[in-house]
Amino acid sequence: MELQMWREILCPYDLAVEELKLKFVHIMNEYRTAGRYSPIEQVDGRVKSISSILDKMQRKKININEIETDLEDIAGIRVICQFVEDIDRVVEIIEQRSDMEIKTKKDYITKAKDSGYRSFHVIIYYDVDTIYGKKKIQAEIQIRTLAMNFWATVEHSLQYKYKENIPEHITEKLMNAADAIVVLDKEMSIVRDEIMDAQNSFRKKANIVSEILSTMQNLYKVANKQEVIKIQDEFYKIYETGDMEQLIHFNKQLDIIAEGYRAQSLS
Ligand code: 0O2
């Protein structure tokens, strides 16, 4: 098949990957904007390269006319979570969406692959709008923790280097590393609540501080400079105490002052 044909086949998959990446990043941002913990930590995606498609076709004896039905991972999305528990949340999010229809779920976490690979895969049907109309394509969403991702990335690069004939002593080390990753994920789960609390209050504080700074910046344009400097000094004092309650109160007071100036400018 000539290159132009490949490009045309892969074009809707390109669109799907871009759209899906954007949608998952948006979910993450929505949680964070709401001051909530996001089960999604990172999102990545790729369209399978032509050479990888050809390799897989050969390996799985797939006919060229059947690649779009038999190759489920031409469009691939990777969702990285901090904790194993977050993976179930992400699966639930996918289940509830109206734009993603689940075809299959593959749980390589409860039962890891022989290689030691752990991850949760969800194959979805996803509609894209092309110049020829609507097209339903398949996409593979791999959901895994940061630790699982670290292992899979290293192992994948070794597979590439050794063309699947990884020397035994390295395979053994990889299996040990896979076991260590299971232990690490379990340990992290134990302190999950603590870590989530710490990250949430860090984000909440950062959100409030950024609101305060932006209100003060606007006040500079309309209010008396001396008054703004006084407000600024007051803010630094409260900021140094690190007391969230005081920061929240200060933010509210500042809003009232800013509102007063807005009302004045309108009258
Ligand atoms: P790439 O380069 O990542 O795209 P299979 O018959 O097992 O090869 P199948 O049935 O299509 O493949 O689906 P499976 O095993 O559920 O998922 C395939 C994808 O999962 C792989 O895509 C990898 O991305 C990942 N994966 C599966 N097993 C392993 C493993 O042992 N190590 C690593 N690092 N990744 C794995 P591709 O097309 O094989 O590769």
Boltz pocket constraint, residues with backbone or C-beta under 6 A from the ligand:
constraints:
  - pocket:
      binder: B
      contacts: [[A, 48], [A, 52], [A, 56], [A, 72], [A, 73], [A, 106], [A, 113], [A, 115], [A, 116], [A, 117], [A, 121], [A, 151], [A, 152], [A, 153], [A, 155], [A, 156]]
      max_distance: 6.0
